[in-house]
Amino acid sequence: MSVLVDLIVMLGMLVVVPAGLRLTGAAEFDRIRRLWPLFAVPGAVALWLPRGGPATVLAGCYALGAVLLALHAPPRLLRAVRASAAHRTAEIALFTALVTPSVAATALVAERSGHALFGFGPGILALTVPHFHFAGFAAALIAGLVCRVADGPAGRFAASSVPSGTLLVLIGYFIGDWAELAGAVVLTAGMWTVALLTWRTIRVSGRDRTTRTLFAVSSAVLVATMVLALSWALGEATGLPHPTLTWMAATHGLGNALGFALCSVLAWRRLQDQPEPTPPEQSPPGRPGTGPPPADPALATSVRTDPPLTRPALTGLEDRTS
């Protein structure tokens, strides 16, 4: 299991975090994104070294980068206070994405040193690292992007419940399995809402098959992996049969890393990069049109009237005060 977990963590460190920061479109993240390999590469190397001093030092390098990233979070929270309701929830989701890698990095340093942290041994700490990269950073970031595009009650619910669920799961580590189950329920509700909005609203806006497929895979995988998360949390709280941690890493963990996080990041990047639609050529008054023939009136009711999801509509979680 340790090899699989380490590969998943490497994906989060080296790919998902910097790619996710790029998706925000916020210029304030450009420097930390460019510097991120200087922190992530030592952190990835630390995963493969025996526990001890060298591994701890390299993990500390990654923790330094995570702390620098977390320092960008308080200004975003202040912006959320002044923003409208939709933008406030999106900013809170981004705030969560910015701070959760530091939680993962703290667990990594303790685990690589071979010491317990808050009573948790290296085994649990090793699983905490990928959890807060994917259920923390990736999930909150994607929920915020979805809220920006699918503005409405469902989008705001997704962008608020994912951070809330993540926090409840973290609290559950300390106060008991039932609190962790409550967090899993809230997080699952938020992630299923993300999957639904992605499938119904965002997937259909991709202008090529690859983008639509990536969104479809991320939505479908998310439904399945969160069922596994619920079953595990329910089993831990009630004693009912549930998957083992090894099985969860091979299914829930791998599915969230590849099927949800990686596919989502790639799809959103492709969606942001897609070109603006070219309007049909307009003819001068009094001259025959040179553009395509008019659509059949019988098909008019099936044409989508909402604007396409183009780069300006997706340029990050910038503040728009009400």
C-alpha positions in Angstrom: 0.0 0.0 0.0 2.8 2.4 0.8 4.1 2.5 -2.8 0.6 3.3 -4.1 0.1 6.0 -1.5 3.4 7.6 -2.3 2.7 7.7 -6.0 -0.7 9.3 -5.3 1.0 11.9 -3.1 3.6 12.6 -5.8 0.8 13.3 -8.2 -0.7 15.8 -5.9 2.5 17.5 -5.1 4.0 17.7 -8.5 1.0 18.1 -10.8 -2.4 18.8 -9.1 -1.3 21.7 -6.8 0.6 23.8 -9.4 -1.9 23.0 -12.1 -4.8 23.9 -9.8 -3.1 27.2 -8.9 -2.9 28.0 -12.6 -6.6 27.5 -13.0 -7.4 30.3 -10.5 -6.0 32.8 -13.0 -4.9 34.9 -10.0 -1.7 36.8 -10.7 -0.8 36.7 -7.0 -0.2 33.0 -7.2 2.3 33.2 -10.2 5.4 33.4 -8.0 4.5 30.6 -5.7 3.5 28.5 -8.7 6.8 29.1 -10.4 8.7 28.3 -7.2 6.6 25.3 -6.4 8.9 22.6 -7.9 11.7 23.8 -5.5 9.5 22.7 -2.7 7.6 19.8 -4.3 10.6 17.9 -5.7 12.3 17.5 -2.3 9.0 16.5 -0.8 8.5 13.8 -3.4 12.1 12.5 -2.8 11.4 12.4 0.9 8.6 9.9 0.3 11.1 7.3 -1.0 13.8 7.6 1.7 13.8 5.7 4.9 12.3 7.6 7.9 14.9 9.7 9.6 16.8 12.9 9.4 17.3 13.3 5.6 13.7 12.5 4.8 12.5 14.9 7.5 14.6 17.7 6.1 13.3 17.2 2.6 9.7 17.0 3.9 10.4 20.2 5.7 11.2 21.9 2.4 7.8 20.9 1.1 6.2 22.2 4.4 7.9 25.5 3.8 6.3 25.8 0.4 2.9 24.8 1.8 3.2 27.5 4.5 4.1 30.1 1.9 1.0 29.1 -0.1 -1.2 29.2 3.0 0.0 32.8 3.6 -2.1 33.8 0.5 -5.2 32.5 2.2 -6.1 35.4 4.8 -6.3 38.1 2.1 -8.7 35.9 0.1 -10.9 35.4 3.2 -11.0 39.2 3.7 -12.2 39.6 0.1 -14.9 37.0 0.8 -16.3 39.3 3.6 -16.8 42.1 1.0 -18.0 39.9 -1.8 -21.5 38.9 -3.0 -23.0 35.6 -1.8 -21.9 33.6 -4.8 -18.4 35.0 -4.8 -18.1 34.7 -1.1 -18.7 30.9 -1.1 -16.2 30.6 -4.0 -13.6 32.6 -2.1 -14.1 30.4 1.0 -13.6 27.3 -1.2 -10.4 28.8 -2.5 -9.3 29.7 1.0 -9.7 26.0 1.9 -7.7 24.9 -1.1 -4.8 27.2 -0.1 -4.5 26.0 3.5 -5.1 22.3 3.2 -1.6 21.5 1.7 -0.1 22.8 4.9 -2.1 20.3 6.8 -0.8 17.6 4.5 2.8 18.9 4.8 2.6 18.9 8.6 1.6 15.3 8.6 4.3 14.5 6.1 7.1 15.9 8.3 5.9 14.0 11.3 5.5 10.8 9.4 8.9 11.0 7.7 10.5 11.7 11.1 8.8 8.5 12.5 7.1 10.4 15.3 3.4 10.5 16.2 1.5 13.7 15.9 -1.5 14.5 18.2 -1.5 10.8 19.0 -1.6 9.6 15.4 1.0 7.2 14.3 3.0 7.2 11.1 0.5 4.9 9.4 -2.5 7.3 9.8 -0.3 10.3 9.0 0.8 8.7 5.8 -2.8 8.6 4.7 -3.5 12.1 5.9 -1.1 13.5 3.3 -3.0 12.4 0.2 -6.3 13.1 1.8 -5.6 16.8 2.2 -4.1 17.1 -1.2 -7.2 15.6 -3.0 -10.2 15.8 -0.6 -8.7 19.1 0.6 -7.0 21.1 -2.1 -8.4 19.6 -5.3 -12.0 19.2 -4.1 -12.2 22.7 -2.7 -10.6 24.3 -5.8 -12.9 22.5 -8.2 -16.0 23.2 -6.1 -15.0 26.9 -6.2 -14.7 26.9 -10.0 -18.0 25.1 -10.3 -19.7 27.7 -8.1 -18.3 30.5 -10.3 -19.8 29.0 -13.4 -22.9 27.4 -12.1 -24.0 30.3 -10.0 -27.1 29.4 -8.0 -28.1 27.6 -4.9 -26.6 24.3 -6.0 -23.3 25.9 -6.8 -23.1 27.8 -3.6 -24.0 24.6 -1.6 -21.2 22.7 -3.3 -18.6 25.5 -2.6 -19.7 25.8 1.0 -20.2 22.1 1.9 -16.9 20.9 0.6 -14.9 23.1 2.9 -17.3 22.4 5.8 -17.1 18.7 5.2 -13.3 18.8 5.1 -13.2 20.7 8.3 -15.6 18.3 10.0 -13.5 15.3 8.9 -10.4 17.0 10.4 -12.2 17.6 13.7 -13.4 14.0 13.6 -9.8 12.9 13.8 -9.7 14.3 17.3 -13.1 13.9 18.8 -14.4 10.6 17.4 -15.7 8.5 14.5 -19.2 9.9 14.6 -18.0 13.4 14.0 -15.8 12.0 11.1 -18.9 10.3 9.7 -20.8 13.6 9.9 -18.0 15.3 8.0 -18.0 12.5 5.4 -21.8 13.0 4.9 -21.4 16.7 4.3 -18.4 16.3 2.1 -20.1 13.6 0.1 -23.2 15.8 -0.4 -21.0 18.6 -1.7 -18.9 16.4 -4.0 -22.0 14.8 -5.5 -23.3 18.2 -6.1 -20.1 19.1 -7.9 -20.4 16.0 -10.0 -24.0 16.8 -10.9 -23.3 20.3 -11.9 -20.2 19.3 -13.8 -22.2 16.7 -15.7 -25.3 18.8 -16.4 -23.8 22.3 -16.9 -20.1 22.3 -17.5 -19.5 19.1 -19.4 -21.8 20.1 -22.3 -19.9 23.4 -22.7 -16.7 21.6 -23.9 -16.3 22.1 -27.6 -14.3 18.9 -28.2 -14.8 15.3 -27.2 -11.7 15.0 -25.1 -12.8 17.8 -22.8 -16.3 16.5 -22.4 -14.9 13.0 -21.7 -12.6 14.2 -19.0 -15.5 16.0 -17.3 -17.7 13.0 -17.7 -15.1 10.7 -16.1 -14.5 13.1 -13.2 -18.2 13.2 -12.5 -18.8 9.5 -12.7 -15.7 8.6 -10.6 -16.6 11.1 -7.9 -19.9 9.4 -7.3 -18.3 6.0 -6.9 -15.4 7.1 -4.7 -17.6 9.1 -2.3 -19.8 6.0 -1.8 -16.7 4.2 -0.7 -15.8 7.1 1.6 -19.3 7.0 3.2 -19.1 3.2 3.6 -15.8 3.4 5.4 -16.8 6.2 7.7 -20.1 4.5 8.5 -18.3 1.2 9.3 -15.7 3.0 11.5 -18.5 4.7 13.5 -20.9 1.7 13.8 -18.7 -1.4 13.5 -20.5 -2.5 10.4 -18.3 -4.3 7.8 -16.4 -1.8 5.6 -13.4 -1.7 3.3 -9.9 -1.9 4.7 -7.5 1.0 4.5 -5.5 -0.9 1.9 -8.7 -1.4 -0.2 -9.6 2.3 0.3 -6.2 3.4 -1.0 -6.5 1.2 -4.1 -10.0 2.3 -4.9 -11.1 5.6 -3.2 -7.6 7.1 -3.2 -6.6 6.1 -6.7 -10.0 7.0 -8.1 -10.0 10.5 -6.5 -6.4 11.1 -7.6 -6.6 10.0 -11.2 -10.3 9.9 -12.1 -11.4 13.1 -10.3 -8.5 15.4 -9.5 -6.3 14.8 -12.6 -9.2 14.6 -15.0 -10.9 17.7 -13.6 -7.7 19.8 -13.7 -7.0 18.8 -17.3 -10.6 19.4 -18.3 -10.8 22.8 -16.7 -7.5 23.8 -18.3 -8.8 22.7 -21.8 -12.0 24.6 -21.2 -10.2 27.8 -20.3 -7.9 27.5 -23.3 -10.7 26.9 -25.8 -11.0 29.7 -28.4 -13.8 32.2 -28.4 -16.6 31.2 -30.8 -16.4 33.2 -34.1 -19.6 35.0 -34.8 -21.2 34.4 -38.2 -20.3 36.9 -40.9 -22.7 39.8 -41.1 -23.8 41.2 -44.5 -24.3 44.9 -45.2 -27.9 46.1 -45.2 -29.6 45.4 -48.6 -27.2 42.7 -49.6 -27.8 38.9 -49.5 -26.3 37.2 -46.5 -23.1 35.3 -46.9 -23.2 33.4 -43.7 -24.8 30.0 -43.0 -28.5 29.6 -43.8 -31.0 30.3 -40.9 -31.8 27.5 -38.6 -35.0 25.6 -39.0 -37.5 27.2 -36.7 -38.6 23.8 -35.5 -35.2 23.3 -33.9 -35.1 26.7 -32.2 -36.4 25.4 -28.9 -33.5 22.9 -28.6 -30.7 25.6 -29.0 -28.9 26.5 -25.7 -29.3 30.2 -25.0 -26.9 30.4 -22.0 -23.4 31.9 -22.9 -20.6 29.4 -23.6 -17.9 28.9 -20.9 -15.0 30.8 -22.3 -11.8 32.0 -20.7 -13.2 35.4 -19.5 -15.9 33.6 -17.7 -13.4 31.2 -16.0 -10.6 33.6 -15.2 -10.2 32.4 -11.7 -11.8 33.2 -8.4 -11.2 36.9 -8.5 -13.2 39.2 -6.3 -16.3 40.9 -7.6 -17.8 42.9 -4.8 -21.5 43.3 -4.7 
